[in-house]
Amino acid sequence: MMITQSYLTDLTYKINGGLLESVYSEALKQELALRNINFKAEFKIDIFYKSKMLNCDFRCDFLIEEIIVLEIKSVKNFDEIHKAQLLNYMGLLKVPKGILINFNVKNIVHEGQQTFVNKYYEQLM
């Protein structure tokens, strides 16, 4: 592998982003608990195929009140893979809503979140 300045910059960003994401995750756990919001954090999603559990490593950041999947990132920009991951988790967990949050922006409300709904949302009254 050829080491370039670009590679080094990208690797540094990935390391910093990963560290920040874990800090935000811990802070969010504390905040949700303080607000008495039920949640599960950083858990493995079981995948079944023809009644057999597959050895897949799908890990959901947060499942809020059993109805909202929350995935947190600390990245330059959301990629399509982030959206695909969230939509996949929503379908596997059969929940109606999902939220992507990017903590690596100046204004989370305007730049750092995307919300998605699916067929389970459409079934709600």
N, CA, C and O atoms as a printed pandas DataFrame, in Angstrom:
     atom_number atom_name residue_name chain_id  residue_number  x_coord  y_coord  z_coord
0              1         N          MET        A               1    0.840   -1.171    0.000
1              2        CA          MET        A               1    0.000    0.000    0.000
2              3         C          MET        A               1    0.891    1.243    0.000
3              4         O          MET        A               1    1.871    1.340    0.739
4              5         N          MET        A               2    0.507    2.187   -0.861
5              6        CA          MET        A               2    1.256    3.441   -0.939
6              7         C          MET        A               2    0.662    4.446    0.043
7              8         O          MET        A               2   -0.535    4.727    0.005
8              9         N          ILE        A               3    1.488    4.974    0.903
9             10        CA          ILE        A               3    1.044    5.966    1.872
10            11         C          ILE        A               3    1.190    7.344    1.253
11            12         O          ILE        A               3    2.273    7.738    0.818
12            13         N          THR        A               4    0.073    8.075    1.222
13            14        CA          THR        A               4    0.066    9.431    0.672
14            15         C          THR        A               4   -0.443   10.398    1.739
15            16         O          THR        A               4   -0.945    9.979    2.782
16            17         N          GLN        A               5   -0.311   11.675    1.470
17            18        CA          GLN        A               5   -0.835   12.684    2.388
18            19         C          GLN        A               5   -2.348   12.542    2.510
19            20         O          GLN        A               5   -2.907   12.663    3.600
20            21         N          SER        A               6   -2.996   12.288    1.394
21            22        CA          SER        A               6   -4.448   12.129    1.384
22            23         C          SER        A               6   -4.867   10.938    2.240
23            24         O          SER        A               6   -5.817   11.030    3.018
24            25         N          TYR        A               7   -4.156    9.820    2.093
25            26        CA          TYR        A               7   -4.454    8.633    2.887
26            27         C          TYR        A               7   -4.299    8.938    4.376
27            28         O          TYR        A               7   -5.154    8.575    5.184
28            29         N          LEU        A               8   -3.201    9.609    4.731
29            30        CA          LEU        A               8   -2.944    9.955    6.131
30            31         C          LEU        A               8   -4.024   10.875    6.682
31            32         O          LEU        A               8   -4.477   10.691    7.812
32            33         N          THR        A               9   -4.441   11.861    5.898
33            34        CA          THR        A               9   -5.505   12.772    6.316
34            35         C          THR        A               9   -6.804   12.018    6.528
35            36         O          THR        A               9   -7.473   12.205    7.545
36            37         N          ASP        A              10   -7.170   11.161    5.573
37            38        CA          ASP        A              10   -8.403   10.375    5.691
38            39         C          ASP        A              10   -8.362    9.445    6.897
39            40         O          ASP        A              10   -9.354    9.323    7.616
40            41         N          LEU        A              11   -7.244    8.798    7.123
41            42        CA          LEU        A              11   -7.108    7.888    8.261
42            43         C          LEU        A              11   -7.225    8.656    9.581
43            44         O          LEU        A              11   -7.889    8.202   10.512
44            45         N          THR        A              12   -6.583    9.807    9.653
45            46        CA          THR        A              12   -6.675   10.636   10.857
46            47         C          THR        A              12   -8.112   11.035   11.119
47            48         O          THR        A              12   -8.581   10.982   12.256
48            49         N          TYR        A              13   -8.809   11.433   10.069
49            50        CA          TYR        A              13  -10.217   11.833   10.212
50            51         C          TYR        A              13  -11.060   10.666   10.707
51            52         O          TYR        A              13  -11.921   10.844   11.569
52            53         N          LYS        A              14  -10.818    9.471   10.167
53            54        CA          LYS        A              14  -11.573    8.295   10.607
54            55         C          LYS        A              14  -11.321    8.003   12.081
55            56         O          LYS        A              14  -12.249    7.663   12.815
56            57         N          ILE        A              15  -10.092    8.133   12.508
57            58        CA          ILE        A              15   -9.755    7.883   13.909
58            59         C          ILE        A              15  -10.442    8.919   14.796
59            60         O          ILE        A              15  -11.082    8.560   15.785
60            61         N          ASN        A              16  -10.317   10.186   14.455
61            62        CA          ASN        A              16  -10.943   11.246   15.251
62            63         C          ASN        A              16  -12.451   11.106   15.253
63            64         O          ASN        A              16  -13.079   11.237   16.304
64            65         N          GLY        A              17  -13.041   10.845   14.108
65            66        CA          GLY        A              17  -14.488   10.692   14.008
66            67         C          GLY        A              17  -14.985    9.546   14.862
67            68         O          GLY        A              17  -16.009    9.671   15.533
68            69         N          GLY        A              18  -14.278    8.435   14.847
69            70        CA          GLY        A              18  -14.666    7.284   15.658
70            71         C          GLY        A              18  -14.615    7.582   17.137
71            72         O          GLY        A              18  -15.494    7.169   17.895
72            73         N          LEU        A              19  -13.585    8.300   17.548
73            74        CA          LEU        A              19  -13.480    8.649   18.965
74            75         C          LEU        A              19  -14.617    9.566   19.375
75            76         O          LEU        A              19  -15.202    9.397   20.445
76            77         N          LEU        A              20  -14.929   10.527   18.536
77            78        CA          LEU        A              20  -16.007   11.451   18.851
78            79         C          LEU        A              20  -17.349   10.741   18.907
79            80         O          LEU        A              20  -18.176   11.033   19.771
80            81         N          GLU        A              21  -17.565    9.811   17.990
81            82        CA          GLU        A              21  -18.840    9.098   17.960
82            83         C          GLU        A              21  -19.068    8.345   19.270
83            84         O          GLU        A              21  -20.185    8.326   19.786
84            85         N          SER        A              22  -18.030    7.731   19.804
85            86        CA          SER        A              22  -18.196    6.995   21.058
86            87         C          SER        A              22  -18.503    7.934   22.218
87            88         O          SER        A              22  -19.269    7.579   23.114
88            89         N          VAL        A              23  -17.919    9.117   22.211
89            90        CA          VAL        A              23  -18.207   10.097   23.252
90            91         C          VAL        A              23  -19.662   10.547   23.150
91            92         O          VAL        A              23  -20.362   10.626   24.160
92            93         N          TYR        A              24  -20.119   10.842   21.931
93            94        CA          TYR        A              24  -21.507   11.263   21.752
94            95         C          TYR        A              24  -22.476   10.159   22.157
95            96         O          TYR        A              24  -23.536   10.434   22.719
96            97         N          SER        A              25  -22.118    8.932   21.877
97            98        CA          SER        A              25  -22.967    7.810   22.249
98            99         C          SER        A              25  -23.143    7.743   23.759
99           100         O          SER        A              25  -24.259    7.582   24.252
100          101         N          GLU        A              26  -22.058    7.864   24.482
101          102        CA          GLU        A              26  -22.132    7.821   25.946
102          103         C          GLU        A              26  -22.936    8.998   26.500
103          104         O          GLU        A              26  -23.726    8.834   27.429
104          105         N          ALA        A              27  -22.730   10.180   25.928
105          106        CA          ALA        A              27  -23.475   11.358   26.377
106          107         C          ALA        A              27  -24.966   11.194   26.088
107          108         O          ALA        A              27  -25.808   11.569   26.904
108          109         N          LEU        A              28  -25.285   10.637   24.931
109          110        CA          LEU        A              28  -26.690   10.434   24.567
110          111         C          LEU        A              28  -27.358    9.420   25.495
111          112         O          LEU        A              28  -28.524    9.585   25.854
112          113         N          LYS        A              29  -26.638    8.387   25.883
113          114        CA          LYS        A              29  -27.183    7.420   26.844
114          115         C          LYS        A              29  -27.560    8.125   28.153
115          116         O          LYS        A              29  -28.627    7.886   28.718
116          117         N          GLN        A              30  -26.672    8.987   28.612
117          118        CA          GLN        A              30  -26.938    9.721   29.859
118          119         C          GLN        A              30  -28.150   10.640   29.697
119          120         O          GLN        A              30  -28.998   10.714   30.587
120          121         N          GLU        A              31  -28.231   11.330   28.576
121          122        CA          GLU        A              31  -29.329   12.273   28.347
122          123         C          GLU        A              31  -30.671   11.562   28.245
123          124         O          GLU        A              31  -31.664   12.023   28.806
124          125         N          LEU        A              32  -30.703   10.439   27.528
125          126        CA          LEU        A              32  -31.952    9.683   27.413
126          127         C          LEU        A              32  -32.401    9.161   28.771
127          128         O          LEU        A              32  -33.591    9.186   29.085
128          129         N          ALA        A              33  -31.460    8.692   29.572
129          130        CA          ALA        A              33  -31.792    8.200   30.915
130          131         C          ALA        A              33  -32.327    9.334   31.789
131          132         O          ALA        A              33  -33.297    9.147   32.523
132          133         N          LEU        A              34  -31.703   10.498   31.714
133          134        CA          LEU        A              34  -32.167   11.648   32.496
134          135         C          LEU        A              34  -33.585   12.060   32.113
135          136         O          LEU        A              34  -34.341   12.553   32.950
136          137         N          ARG        A              35  -33.942   11.859   30.855
137          138        CA          ARG        A              35  -35.274   12.232   30.377
138          139         C          ARG        A              35  -36.286   11.092   30.513
139          140         O          ARG        A              35  -37.415   11.193   30.033
140          141         N          ASN        A              36  -35.875   10.020   31.164
141          142        CA          ASN        A              36  -36.733    8.842   31.359
142          143         C          ASN        A              36  -37.281    8.282   30.053
143          144         O          ASN        A              36  -38.446    7.894   29.968
144          145         N          ILE        A              37  -36.422    8.247   29.038
145          146        CA          ILE        A              37  -36.789    7.663   27.749
146          147         C          ILE        A              37  -36.202    6.263   27.692
147          148         O          ILE        A              37  -34.995    6.082   27.853
148          149         N          ASN        A              38  -37.061    5.272   27.462
149          150        CA          ASN        A              38  -36.592    3.885   27.380
150          151         C          ASN        A              38  -35.804    3.675   26.094
151          152         O          ASN        A              38  -36.206    4.133   25.025
152          153         N          PHE        A              39  -34.684    2.981   26.210
153          154        CA          PHE        A              39  -33.857    2.725   25.037
154          155         C          PHE        A              39  -32.980    1.503   25.254
155          156         O          PHE        A              39  -32.701    1.089   26.380
156          157         N          LYS        A              40  -32.561    0.945   24.129
157          158        CA          LYS        A              40  -31.504   -0.064   24.121
158          159         C          LYS        A              40  -30.374    0.539   23.306
159          160         O          LYS        A              40  -30.620    1.221   22.312
160          161         N          ALA        A              41  -29.155    0.298   23.713
161          162        CA          ALA        A              41  -28.015    0.888   23.022
162          163         C          ALA        A              41  -27.017   -0.181   22.595
163          164         O          ALA        A              41  -26.759   -1.150   23.309
164          165         N          GLU        A              42  -26.469    0.033   21.408
165          166        CA          GLU        A              42  -25.374   -0.785   20.883
166          167         C          GLU        A              42  -25.637   -2.279   21.040
167          168         O          GLU        A              42  -24.892   -2.990   21.714
168          169         N          PHE        A              43  -26.698   -2.729   20.410
169          170        CA          PHE        A              43  -27.053   -4.134   20.521
170          171         C          PHE        A              43  -27.031   -4.805   19.149
171          172         O          PHE        A              43  -27.197   -4.165   18.111
172          173         N          LYS        A              44  -26.824   -6.095   19.192
173          174        CA          LYS        A              44  -26.777   -6.885   17.967
174          175         C          LYS        A              44  -28.194   -7.208   17.508
175          176         O          LYS        A              44  -29.051   -7.577   18.311
176          177         N          ILE        A              45  -28.425   -7.063   16.209
177          178        CA          ILE        A              45  -29.717   -7.406   15.626
178          179         C          ILE        A              45  -29.613   -8.825   15.081
179          180         O          ILE        A              45  -28.762   -9.116   14.241
180          181         N          ASP        A              46  -30.480   -9.699   15.561
181          182        CA          ASP        A              46  -30.479  -11.076   15.085
182          183         C          ASP        A              46  -31.106  -11.151   13.697
183          184         O          ASP        A              46  -32.150  -10.552   13.440
184          185         N          ILE        A              47  -30.455  -11.892   12.813
185          186        CA          ILE        A              47  -30.928  -12.066   11.442
186          187         C          ILE        A              47  -31.231  -13.546   11.244
187          188         O          ILE        A              47  -30.392  -14.408   11.504
188          189         N          PHE        A              48  -32.451  -13.822   10.777
189          190        CA          PHE        A              48  -32.859  -15.197   10.540
190          191         C          PHE        A              48  -33.109  -15.438    9.063
191          192         O          PHE        A              48  -33.658  -14.586    8.365
192          193         N          TYR        A              49  -32.702  -16.599    8.600
193          194        CA          TYR        A              49  -32.967  -17.032    7.233
194          195         C          TYR        A              49  -33.466  -18.466    7.305
195          196         O          TYR        A              49  -32.759  -19.360    7.770
196          197         N          LYS        A              50  -34.686  -18.674    6.842
197          198        CA          LYS        A              50  -35.314  -19.998    6.894
198          199         C          LYS        A              50  -35.211  -20.594    8.293
199          200         O          LYS        A              50  -34.788  -21.736    8.467
200          201         N          SER        A              51  -35.601  -19.809    9.272
201          202        CA          SER        A              51  -35.660  -20.193   10.691
202          203         C          SER        A              51  -34.295  -20.425   11.339
203          204         O          SER        A              51  -34.231  -20.901   12.472
204          205         N          LYS        A              52  -33.224  -20.103   10.655
205          206        CA          LYS        A              52  -31.889  -20.258   11.247
206          207         C          LYS        A              52  -31.249  -18.891   11.415
207          208         O          LYS        A              52  -31.310  -18.049   10.520
208          209         N          MET        A              53  -30.634  -18.681   12.575
209          210        CA          MET        A              53  -29.963  -17.417   12.825
210          211         C          MET        A              53  -28.646  -17.367   12.057
211          212         O          MET        A              53  -27.841  -18.296   12.110
212          213         N          LEU        A              54  -28.448  -16.273   11.350
213          214        CA          LEU        A              54  -27.220  -16.081   10.584
214          215         C          LEU        A              54  -26.177  -15.382   11.452
215          216         O          LEU        A              54  -26.506  -14.636   12.374
216          217         N          ASN        A              55  -24.931  -15.640   11.135
217          218        CA          ASN        A              55  -23.841  -15.021   11.862
218          219         C          ASN        A              55  -23.494  -13.686   11.193
219          220         O          ASN        A              55  -22.506  -13.580   10.466
220          221         N          CYS        A              56  -24.312  -12.686   11.448
221          222        CA          CYS        A              56  -24.107  -11.340   10.908
222          223         C          CYS        A              56  -23.844  -10.399   12.075
223          224         O          CYS        A              56  -24.341  -10.604   13.182
224          225         N          ASP        A              57  -23.072   -9.387   11.814
225          226        CA          ASP        A              57  -22.742   -8.454   12.884
226          227         C          ASP        A              57  -23.406   -7.106   12.637
227          228         O          ASP        A              57  -22.729   -6.104   12.411
228          229         N          PHE        A              58  -24.743   -7.089   12.682
229          230        CA          PHE        A              58  -25.487   -5.842   12.570
230          231         C          PHE        A              58  -25.665   -5.287   13.975
231          232         O          PHE        A              58  -26.247   -5.945   14.837
232          233         N          ARG        A              59  -25.167   -4.084   14.207
233          234        CA          ARG        A              59  -25.262   -3.465   15.523
234          235         C          ARG        A              59  -25.980   -2.124   15.405
235          236         O          ARG        A              59  -25.558   -1.228   14.674
236          237         N          CYS        A              60  -27.050   -2.021   16.130
237          238        CA          CYS        A              60  -27.867   -0.808   16.158
238          239         C          CYS        A              60  -27.353    0.100   17.264
239          240         O          CYS        A              60  -27.122   -0.355   18.384
240          241         N          ASP        A              61  -27.172    1.386   16.958
241          242        CA          ASP        A              61  -26.710    2.320   17.982
242          243         C          ASP        A              61  -27.746    2.474   19.091
243          244         O          ASP        A              61  -27.441    2.287   20.269
244          245         N          PHE        A              62  -28.976    2.819   18.700
245          246        CA          PHE        A              62  -30.041    3.013   19.688
246          247         C          PHE        A              62  -31.378    2.566   19.126
247          248         O          PHE        A              62  -31.673    2.769   17.948
248          249         N          LEU        A              63  -32.178    1.958   19.982
249          250        CA          LEU        A              63  -33.581    1.699   19.696
250          251         C          LEU        A              63  -34.351    2.407   20.798
251          252         O          LEU        A              63  -34.274    2.028   21.967
252          253         N          ILE        A              64  -35.096    3.442   20.416
253          254        CA          ILE        A              64  -35.792    4.303   21.363
254          255         C          ILE        A              64  -37.240    3.852   21.494
255          256         O          ILE        A              64  -37.971    3.794   20.505
256          257         N          GLU        A              65  -37.649    3.534   22.720
257          258        CA          GLU        A              65  -39.041    3.158   23.021
258          259         C          GLU        A              65  -39.568    2.038   22.108
259          260         O          GLU        A              65  -40.776    1.914   21.908
260          261         N          GLU        A              66  -38.666    1.235   21.565
261          262        CA          GLU        A              66  -39.017    0.126   20.664
262          263         C          GLU        A              66  -39.661    0.584   19.357
263          264         O          GLU        A              66  -40.223   -0.241   18.635
264          265         N          ILE        A              67  -39.593    1.903   19.027
265          266        CA          ILE        A              67  -40.255    2.393   17.809
266          267         C          ILE        A              67  -39.405    3.303   16.929
267          268         O          ILE        A              67  -39.791    3.586   15.795
268          269         N          ILE        A              68  -38.269    3.764   17.415
269          270        CA          ILE        A              68  -37.401    4.628   16.605
270          271         C          ILE        A              68  -35.973    4.090   16.645
271          272         O          ILE        A              68  -35.404    3.883   17.717
272          273         N          VAL        A              69  -35.404    3.868   15.462
273          274        CA          VAL        A              69  -33.991    3.520   15.363
274          275         C          VAL        A              69  -33.218    4.829   15.249
275          276         O          VAL        A              69  -33.552    5.690   14.435
276          277         N          LEU        A              70  -32.192    4.968   16.064
277          278        CA          LEU        A              70  -31.350    6.153   16.041
278          279         C          LEU        A              70  -29.921    5.710   15.773
279          280         O          LEU        A              70  -29.329    4.964   16.554
280          281         N          GLU        A              71  -29.376    6.183   14.652
281          282        CA          GLU        A              71  -27.986    5.889   14.314
282          283         C          GLU        A              71  -27.210    7.188   14.384
283          284         O          GLU        A              71  -27.611    8.192   13.797
284          285         N          ILE        A              72  -26.099    7.168   15.102
285          286        CA          ILE        A              72  -25.296    8.377   15.241
286          287         C          ILE        A              72  -23.978    8.215   14.491
287          288         O          ILE        A              72  -23.399    7.131   14.421
288          289         N          LYS        A              73  -23.534    9.328   13.939
289          290        CA          LYS        A              73  -22.287    9.362   13.181
290          291         C          LYS        A              73  -21.515   10.615   13.560
291          292         O          LYS        A              73  -22.068   11.558   14.126
292          293         N          SER        A              74  -20.247   10.610   13.244
293          294        CA          SER        A              74  -19.410   11.800   13.304
294          295         C          SER        A              74  -18.563   11.765   12.037
295          296         O          SER        A              74  -17.413   11.324   12.040
296          297         N          VAL        A              75  -19.171   12.246   10.953
297          298        CA          VAL        A              75  -18.579   12.136    9.617
298          299         C          VAL        A              75  -18.664   13.483    8.898
299          300         O          VAL        A              75  -19.405   14.375    9.310
300          301         N          LYS        A              76  -17.886   13.613    7.811
301          302        CA          LYS        A              76  -17.941   14.841    7.011
302          303         C          LYS        A              76  -19.341   15.036    6.451
303          304         O          LYS        A              76  -19.916   16.119    6.564
304          305         N          ASN        A              77  -19.885   13.991    5.848
305          306        CA          ASN        A              77  -21.216   14.011    5.249
306          307         C          ASN        A              77  -21.826   12.627    5.378
307          308         O          ASN        A              77  -21.114   11.626    5.452
308          309         N          PHE        A              78  -23.148   12.580    5.403
309          310        CA          PHE        A              78  -23.813   11.295    5.321
310          311         C          PHE        A              78  -23.553   10.702    3.944
311          312         O          PHE        A              78  -23.542   11.420    2.944
312          313         N          ASP        A              79  -23.346    9.405    3.895
313          314        CA          ASP        A              79  -23.226    8.678    2.637
314          315         C          ASP        A              79  -24.485    7.846    2.449
315          316         O          ASP        A              79  -25.250    7.648    3.393
316          317         N          GLU        A              80  -24.698    7.365    1.246
317          318        CA          GLU        A              80  -25.854    6.512    0.973
318          319         C          GLU        A              80  -25.835    5.261    1.844
319          320         O          GLU        A              80  -26.891    4.731    2.188
320          321         N          ILE        A              81  -24.644    4.784    2.205
321          322        CA          ILE        A              81  -24.537    3.581    3.035
322          323         C          ILE        A              81  -25.127    3.830    4.428
323          324         O          ILE        A              81  -25.677    2.912    5.036
324          325         N          HIS        A              82  -25.019    5.055    4.933
325          326        CA          HIS        A              82  -25.607    5.374    6.240
326          327         C          HIS        A              82  -27.127    5.275    6.175
327          328         O          HIS        A              82  -27.760    4.708    7.065
328          329         N          LYS        A              83  -27.703    5.830    5.118
329          330        CA          LYS        A              83  -29.155    5.757    4.928
330          331         C          LYS        A              83  -29.593    4.301    4.751
331          332         O          LYS        A              83  -30.580    3.869    5.346
332          333         N          ALA        A              84  -28.858    3.551    3.936
333          334        CA          ALA        A              84  -29.196    2.140    3.689
334          335         C          ALA        A              84  -29.130    1.340    4.983
335          336         O          ALA        A              84  -29.993    0.500    5.239
336          337         N          GLN        A              85  -28.124    1.593    5.792
337          338        CA          GLN        A              85  -27.980    0.898    7.071
338          339         C          GLN        A              85  -29.183    1.182    7.966
339          340         O          GLN        A              85  -29.755    0.266    8.557
340          341         N          LEU        A              86  -29.562    2.451    8.064
341          342        CA          LEU        A              86  -30.694    2.821    8.911
342          343         C          LEU        A              86  -31.989    2.188    8.414
343          344         O          LEU        A              86  -32.746    1.627    9.207
344          345         N          LEU        A              87  -32.250    2.270    7.113
345          346        CA          LEU        A              87  -33.472    1.680    6.556
346          347         C          LEU        A              87  -33.496    0.171    6.757
347          348         O          LEU        A              87  -34.552   -0.405    7.021
348          349         N          ASN        A              88  -32.352   -0.465    6.636
349          350        CA          ASN        A              88  -32.249   -1.903    6.854
350          351         C          ASN        A              88  -32.589   -2.256    8.302
351          352         O          ASN        A              88  -33.362   -3.181    8.549
352          353         N          TYR        A              89  -32.020   -1.531    9.249
353          354        CA          TYR        A              89  -32.300   -1.771   10.662
354          355         C          TYR        A              89  -33.774   -1.544   10.980
355          356         O          TYR        A              89  -34.372   -2.305   11.741
356          357         N          MET        A              90  -34.362   -0.494   10.398
357          358        CA          MET        A              90  -35.781   -0.219   10.618
358          359         C          MET        A              90  -36.629   -1.401   10.162
359          360         O          MET        A              90  -37.559   -1.805   10.860
360          361         N          GLY        A              91  -36.311   -1.959    8.989
361          362        CA          GLY        A              91  -37.060   -3.099    8.478
362          363         C          GLY        A              91  -36.863   -4.343    9.321
363          364         O          GLY        A              91  -37.825   -5.050    9.622
364          365         N          LEU        A              92  -35.633   -4.614    9.703
365          366        CA          LEU        A              92  -35.344   -5.806   10.508
366          367         C          LEU        A              92  -36.001   -5.734   11.886
367          368         O          LEU        A              92  -36.461   -6.746   12.415
368          369         N          LEU        A              93  -36.040   -4.544   12.456
369          370        CA          LEU        A              93  -36.633   -4.373   13.788
370          371         C          LEU        A              93  -38.127   -4.056   13.722
371          372         O          LEU        A              93  -38.797   -3.981   14.752
372          373         N          LYS        A              94  -38.641   -3.873   12.509
373          374        CA          LYS        A              94  -40.071   -3.590   12.278
374          375         C          LYS        A              94  -40.529   -2.340   13.036
375          376         O          LYS        A              94  -41.553   -2.350   13.719
376          377         N          VAL        A              95  -39.753   -1.273   12.902
377          378        CA          VAL        A              95  -40.102   -0.006   13.530
378          379         C          VAL        A              95  -40.433    1.038   12.463
379          380         O          VAL        A              95  -39.902    0.977   11.354
380          381         N          PRO        A              96  -41.312    2.001   12.790
381          382        CA          PRO        A              96  -41.804    2.934   11.787
382          383         C          PRO        A              96  -40.914    4.137   11.470
383          384         O          PRO        A              96  -41.097    4.776   10.434
384          385         N          LYS        A              97  -39.968    4.451   12.332
385          386        CA          LYS        A              97  -39.207    5.678   12.131
386          387         C          LYS        A              97  -37.735    5.460   12.437
387          388         O          LYS        A              97  -37.373    4.654   13.294
388          389         N          GLY        A              98  -36.888    6.202   11.714
389          390        CA          GLY        A              98  -35.459    6.158   11.955
390          391         C          GLY        A              98  -34.867    7.550   11.832
391          392         O          GLY        A              98  -35.332    8.369   11.039
392          393         N          ILE        A              99  -33.847    7.803   12.617
393          394        CA          ILE        A              99  -33.184    9.107   12.599
394          395         C          ILE        A              99  -31.677    8.890   12.499
395          396         O          ILE        A              99  -31.091    8.118   13.257
396          397         N          LEU        A             100  -31.064    9.594   11.542
397          398        CA          LEU        A             100  -29.611    9.655   11.428
398          399         C          LEU        A             100  -29.173   10.985   12.016
399          400         O          LEU        A             100  -29.727   12.029   11.670
400          401         N          ILE        A             101  -28.196   10.960   12.894
401          402        CA          ILE        A             101  -27.654   12.193   13.452
402          403         C          ILE        A             101  -26.152   12.224   13.214
403          404         O          ILE        A             101  -25.437   11.268   13.515
404          405         N          ASN        A             102  -25.688   13.348   12.666
405          406        CA          ASN        A             102  -24.264   13.566   12.447
406          407         C          ASN        A             102  -23.793   14.666   13.397
407          408         O          ASN        A             102  -24.222   15.815   13.286
408          409         N          PHE        A             103  -22.918   14.313   14.319
409          410        CA          PHE        A             103  -22.425   15.268   15.287
410          411         C          PHE        A             103  -21.266   16.112   14.756
411          412         O          PHE        A             103  -20.801   17.023   15.441
412          413         N          ASN        A             104  -20.801   15.820   13.553
413          414        CA          ASN        A             104  -19.667   16.549   12.999
414          415         C          ASN        A             104  -20.138   17.688   12.092
415          416         O          ASN        A             104  -19.670   17.826   10.962
416          417         N          VAL        A             105  -21.062   18.497   12.595
417          418        CA          VAL        A             105  -21.560   19.662   11.867
418          419         C          VAL        A             105  -21.677   20.830   12.834
419          420         O          VAL        A             105  -21.629   20.649   14.050
420          421         N          LYS        A             106  -21.831   22.029   12.284
421          422        CA          LYS        A             106  -21.962   23.208   13.146
422          423         C          LYS        A             106  -23.342   23.281   13.778
423          424         O          LYS        A             106  -23.478   23.706   14.925
424          425         N          ASN        A             107  -24.375   22.866   13.035
425          426        CA          ASN        A             107  -25.742   22.976   13.528
426          427         C          ASN        A             107  -26.465   21.654   13.276
427          428         O          ASN        A             107  -26.864   21.369   12.147
428          429         N          ILE        A             108  -26.632   20.849   14.322
429          430        CA          ILE        A             108  -27.231   19.525   14.180
430          431         C          ILE        A             108  -28.654   19.611   13.642
431          432         O          ILE        A             108  -29.045   18.793   12.810
432          433         N          VAL        A             109  -29.430   20.577   14.096
433          434        CA          VAL        A             109  -30.830   20.684   13.683
434          435         C          VAL        A             109  -30.945   20.916   12.179
435          436         O          VAL        A             109  -31.776   20.289   11.522
436          437         N          HIS        A             110  -30.122   21.807   11.626
437          438        CA          HIS        A             110  -30.245   22.162   10.219
438          439         C          HIS        A             110  -29.384   21.318    9.285
439          440         O          HIS        A             110  -29.763   21.097    8.135
440          441         N          GLU        A             111  -28.251   20.850    9.751
441          442        CA          GLU        A             111  -27.315   20.140    8.882
442          443         C          GLU        A             111  -27.094   18.679    9.259
443          444         O          GLU        A             111  -26.673   17.879    8.424
444          445         N          GLY        A             112  -27.372   18.330   10.503
445          446        CA          GLY        A             112  -26.882   17.059   11.010
446          447         C          GLY        A             112  -27.896   15.985   11.289
447          448         O          GLY        A             112  -27.608   15.047   12.032
448          449         N          GLN        A             113  -29.100   16.093   10.703
449          450        CA          GLN        A             113  -30.040   15.004   10.936
450          451         C          GLN        A             113  -30.908   14.760    9.717
451          452         O          GLN        A             113  -31.237   15.669    8.955
452          453         N          GLN        A             114  -31.262   13.500    9.566
453          454        CA          GLN        A             114  -32.200   13.079    8.535
454          455         C          GLN        A             114  -33.152   12.084    9.178
455          456         O          GLN        A             114  -32.737   11.217    9.948
456          457         N          THR        A             115  -34.425   12.217    8.854
457          458        CA          THR        A             115  -35.461   11.356    9.416
458          459         C          THR        A             115  -36.111   10.563    8.300
459          460         O          THR        A             115  -36.345   11.084    7.209
460          461         N          PHE        A             116  -36.403    9.299    8.577
461          462        CA          PHE        A             116  -36.991    8.403    7.583
462          463         C          PHE        A             116  -38.163    7.640    8.205
463          464         O          PHE        A             116  -38.160    7.327    9.396
464          465         N          VAL        A             117  -39.156    7.352    7.376
465          466        CA          VAL        A             117  -40.266    6.502    7.780
466          467         C          VAL        A             117  -40.407    5.401    6.735
467          468         O          VAL        A             117  -39.863    5.498    5.636
468          469         N          ASN        A             118  -41.146    4.352    7.096
469          470        CA          ASN        A             118  -41.309    3.216    6.192
470          471         C          ASN        A             118  -42.760    2.715    6.209
471          472         O          ASN        A             118  -43.656    3.415    6.681
472          473         N          LYS        A             119  -42.980    1.521    5.702
473          474        CA          LYS        A             119  -44.334    0.958    5.615
474          475         C          LYS        A             119  -44.995    0.804    6.987
475          476         O          LYS        A             119  -46.220    0.869    7.093
476          477         N          TYR        A             120  -44.206    0.606    8.019
477          478        CA          TYR        A             120  -44.778    0.470    9.366
478          479         C          TYR        A             120  -45.352    1.809    9.843
479          480         O          TYR        A             120  -46.316    1.843   10.607
480          481         N          TYR        A             121  -44.757    2.892    9.388
481          482        CA          TYR        A             121  -45.268    4.223    9.702
482          483         C          TYR        A             121  -46.611    4.446    9.010
483          484         O          TYR        A             121  -47.547    4.984    9.601
484          485         N          GLU        A             122  -46.689    4.024    7.756
485          486        CA          GLU        A             122  -47.915    4.206    6.981
486          487         C          GLU        A             122  -49.089    3.439    7.603
487          488         O          GLU        A             122  -50.245    3.811    7.405
488          489         N          GLN        A             123  -48.803    2.402    8.333
489          490        CA          GLN        A             123  -49.852    1.574    8.959
490          491         C          GLN        A             123  -50.385    2.188   10.266
491          492         O          GLN        A             123  -51.402    1.741   10.795
492          493         N          LEU        A             124  -49.700    3.200   10.772
493          494        CA          LEU        A             124  -50.146    3.823   12.016
494          495         C          LEU        A             124  -51.338    4.738   11.753
495          496         O          LEU        A             124  -51.486    5.277   10.656
496          497         N          MET        A             125  -52.182    4.909   12.763
497          498        CA          MET        A             125  -53.350    5.787   12.634
498          499         C          MET        A             125  -52.953    7.225   12.808
499          500         O          MET        A             125  -53.803    8.113   12.733
